[in-house]
Amino acid sequence: MIELPIYNLDGTQVETISIDPADLGSEVRPALLKQAYVITHSNQRQGSARTKNRSRVEGSTRKLYKQKGTGNARMGPVRTNVRKGGGMAFAKLRDREAFRTALTKKMRRLANRNALLAKLVDNEVKCFAELSFEKPRTATFAGVLRAVGVDRTCLVAVDGANRNAYLSARNLEDVDVIRIEQLNAFDLLNHRYLVVDKASLKAFLDGTCWNGAKEVS
């Protein structure tokens, strides 16, 4: 069992919770995490590269001059790729779907949970009893992070209804905020620390945080 400390907003440990590694894949699986990371990264490609081949370039298809008798090299239409303004010999015509690949649902879910396990093993999860604020204030949230030793990139995962925590954290440098149901391997691996409240973490572990919403990859 992994014993995860629970902190209050002052950075004082108030309790611990036990997490069974078997619920998160038992052991860290580097090959699966790399596969999930690479696929997610590839799927984010815009895929908007466009160059024109000779069929897409405007211009006449008429042969510029006769084949023989002019003393010049033989030449076809103006749209040929060997002339200035002509089409590209190997035009880029890909779209976004050309780059898209996918993990199976079971692999995606396991990768998301296994990335959390990797964070727990490395003591990079900072869990709070609650992340509730009377009003949004960036300086207050910055103090909360300093209190638990967050000094690198940080991913904050909170319930979608926790508006004050979202507004307090979103303007901090090197801090990204997502809803707990959006927690995924790619974002976890892209940040050093995960900051989460106890209720949201339990909802993720129990699988109750989606409430009918689709789990993201």
Residue pairs with C-beta under 8 A, 6 or more apart in sequence:
1 18
1 19
1 20
1 21
2 18
2 19
2 20
2 21
2 120
2 121
3 16
3 17
3 18
4 16
4 17
4 18
4 19
4 120
4 125
4 127
5 13
5 15
5 16
5 127
6 13
6 14
6 15
6 16
6 17
6 127
6 128
6 129
6 198
7 13
7 14
7 126
7 127
7 128
7 129
7 147
7 148
8 14
8 128
8 129
9 128
9 131
9 144
9 147
10 147
11 144
11 146
11 147
11 148
14 129
15 129
17 127
17 198
17 201
17 202
19 120
19 205
21 27
21 117
21 120
23 113
23 205
24 113
24 114
24 116
24 117
24 120
25 32
25 110
25 113
25 114
25 117
27 117
28 114
28 117
28 118
28 121
29 110
29 114
32 107
32 110
32 111
32 114
33 111
33 114
33 115
33 118
33 185
33 189
35 103
35 107
35 111
36 103
36 107
36 108
36 111
36 112
36 115
36 185
36 186
36 217
37 185
37 186
37 189
39 101
39 102
39 103
39 217
40 184
40 185
40 186
40 217
41 186
42 99
42 100
42 101
43 99
43 100
43 101
43 102
43 217
45 96
45 99
46 96
47 94
47 95
47 96
47 97
47 98
47 99
48 95
48 96
49 92
49 94
50 92
50 93
51 88
51 91
51 92
51 93
52 87
52 88
52 91
53 81
53 87
53 88
53 89
53 91
53 93
54 79
54 80
54 81
54 86
54 87
55 79
55 87
56 87
56 91
57 79
57 85
57 86
57 87
59 77
59 78
59 79
59 85
59 86
60 77
60 78
60 79
61 77
61 79
62 77
63 75
63 76
63 77
64 75
64 76
64 77
64 78
65 72
65 75
67 74
68 74
75 83
78 85
78 86
79 86
79 87
80 86
80 87
81 87
81 88
81 89
102 217
103 111
103 217
108 215
108 217
109 215
111 185
112 183
112 184
112 185
112 188
112 215
114 185
115 184
115 185
115 188
115 189
116 125
116 183
116 188
116 194
116 204
118 188
118 189
119 125
119 188
119 193
119 194
124 192
124 193
124 194
125 193
125 194
125 196
126 145
126 148
126 149
126 150
126 193
126 194
126 195
126 196
127 195
127 196
127 197
127 198
127 201
128 144
128 195
128 196
128 197
128 198
129 197
129 198
130 197
130 198
130 199
131 144
131 158
131 162
131 165
131 195
131 197
132 162
132 164
132 165
133 140
133 141
133 164
133 165
133 168
134 164
135 164
136 163
136 164
136 167
136 168
137 168
138 168
138 169
138 171
138 172
140 168
141 165
141 168
141 169
141 172
142 172
145 154
145 172
145 175
145 195
148 195
150 193
150 195
152 174
152 191
152 192
152 193
153 174
153 175
153 176
153 190
153 191
153 192
153 193
154 172
154 174
154 175
154 176
154 191
154 192
154 193
154 194
154 195
155 175
155 176
155 177
155 178
155 187
155 188
155 190
155 191
155 193
155 194
155 195
156 165
156 169
156 175
156 176
156 177
156 178
156 195
156 196
157 177
157 178
157 179
157 180
157 182
157 183
157 194
157 195
157 196
157 200
157 204
158 165
158 166
158 177
158 179
158 180
158 196
158 197
158 200
159 179
159 180
159 197
159 199
159 200
159 203
159 209
160 179
160 180
160 181
162 197
165 177
165 197
166 177
169 175
169 177
170 177
176 187
176 191
178 187
180 196
180 200
180 201
180 203
180 204
180 209
181 204
181 209
181 210
181 211
181 213
181 215
181 216
182 216
183 204
184 216
184 217
188 194
196 204
200 209
203 209
